[in-house]
């Protein structure tokens, strides 16, 4: 089994580049681990930060899409309820108008959130 050779150029890892170590692949000593963390720690931190940012952005987008669906569902339910109340109050046109006005206010406040 051969040891994969890598090197850092700028801020990226380059595969199959000489890295100056002729040590056999095996368990690393504490000093080697510290050198590794000193050399690659910032690159690892930056990549983890990118992954977290992408995950958070996806979660925010999913939540926004869900809110849009719920607001449309809320709108449909309010309109259906208003139609039912209008049928029940068909003898009192002012009550029907007041009900639809209240429904408009509910929809305006609910869809904006």
C-alpha positions as CSV (number, residue, x, y, z in Angstrom):
1,X,0.0,0.0,0.0
2,X,1.5,3.4,-1.0
3,X,1.2,6.6,0.9
4,X,-0.8,9.3,-0.9
5,X,1.3,12.4,-1.3
6,X,-0.3,15.8,-1.0
7,X,0.9,19.3,-0.7
8,X,-0.7,22.7,-0.1
9,X,-0.5,25.4,-2.8
10,X,-2.2,28.6,-1.7
11,X,-5.3,27.4,0.2
12,X,-6.0,24.1,-1.7
13,X,-4.7,20.6,-1.3
14,X,-3.0,19.2,-4.4
15,X,-2.9,15.4,-4.8
16,X,0.1,13.5,-5.9
17,X,2.5,16.3,-5.0
18,X,5.6,15.7,-3.1
19,X,5.3,16.8,0.5
20,X,8.9,16.2,1.7
21,X,8.2,13.3,4.1
22,X,9.8,9.9,3.6
23,X,8.3,8.4,6.8
24,X,6.3,5.2,6.4
25,X,2.5,5.4,6.7
26,X,1.5,4.3,10.2
27,X,0.4,5.7,13.6
28,X,1.3,9.3,13.9
29,X,3.1,10.7,17.0
30,X,1.7,13.6,19.0
31,X,4.2,16.0,17.4
32,X,3.2,14.9,13.9
33,X,-0.5,15.5,14.8
34,X,0.4,19.0,16.1
35,X,2.3,19.8,12.9
36,X,-0.7,18.5,10.9
37,X,-3.2,20.7,12.8
38,X,-0.8,23.7,12.6
39,X,-0.5,23.3,8.8
40,X,-4.1,22.3,7.8
41,X,-6.2,23.5,10.8
42,X,-7.3,26.7,9.1
43,X,-8.2,24.9,5.9
44,X,-10.3,22.4,7.8
45,X,-12.0,25.2,9.8
46,X,-12.8,27.1,6.6
47,X,-14.3,24.0,4.9
48,X,-16.4,23.2,8.0
49,X,-17.7,26.8,8.1
50,X,-18.6,26.6,4.4
51,X,-20.6,23.3,5.0
52,X,-22.4,24.8,8.0
53,X,-23.3,27.9,6.0
54,X,-24.7,25.8,3.1
55,X,-26.7,23.7,5.6
56,X,-28.1,26.8,7.3
57,X,-29.0,28.4,3.9
58,X,-30.8,25.2,2.9
59,X,-32.7,25.1,6.1
60,X,-33.8,28.7,5.8
61,X,-34.9,28.2,2.2
62,X,-36.9,25.1,3.2
63,X,-38.6,26.9,6.1
64,X,-39.5,29.9,3.8
65,X,-41.1,27.5,1.3
66,X,-43.0,25.8,4.1
67,X,-44.3,29.2,5.3
68,X,-45.5,30.1,1.8
69,X,-47.4,26.9,1.5
70,X,-49.0,27.4,5.0
71,X,-50.0,30.9,4.2
72,X,-51.7,29.8,1.0
73,X,-53.4,27.0,2.9
74,X,-54.5,29.6,5.5
75,X,-55.9,31.8,2.8
76,X,-57.9,29.0,1.2
77,X,-59.3,28.0,4.6
78,X,-60.4,31.6,5.5
79,X,-62.1,32.0,2.1
80,X,-63.9,28.7,2.5
81,X,-65.0,29.7,6.0
82,X,-66.2,33.1,4.7
83,X,-68.2,31.4,1.9
84,X,-69.9,29.2,4.5
85,X,-70.7,32.2,6.8
86,X,-72.0,34.2,3.9
87,X,-74.5,31.4,3.1
88,X,-75.6,31.3,6.7
89,X,-76.0,35.1,6.9
90,X,-77.5,35.6,3.4
91,X,-80.5,37.4,5.0
92,X,-78.3,40.1,6.5
93,X,-76.2,41.7,3.7
94,X,-74.4,44.1,6.1
95,X,-73.2,41.1,8.3
96,X,-71.9,39.4,5.1
97,X,-70.0,42.5,4.1
98,X,-68.6,42.9,7.6
99,X,-67.6,39.3,7.6
100,X,-65.8,39.6,4.3
101,X,-64.0,42.8,5.5
102,X,-62.8,40.9,8.6
103,X,-61.7,38.0,6.4
104,X,-59.7,40.4,4.2
105,X,-58.0,41.8,7.3
106,X,-57.2,38.3,8.5
107,X,-55.8,37.3,5.1
108,X,-53.7,40.5,4.9
109,X,-52.2,40.0,8.3
110,X,-51.7,36.3,7.9
111,X,-50.1,36.2,4.4
112,X,-47.6,39.0,5.3
113,X,-46.0,36.9,8.1
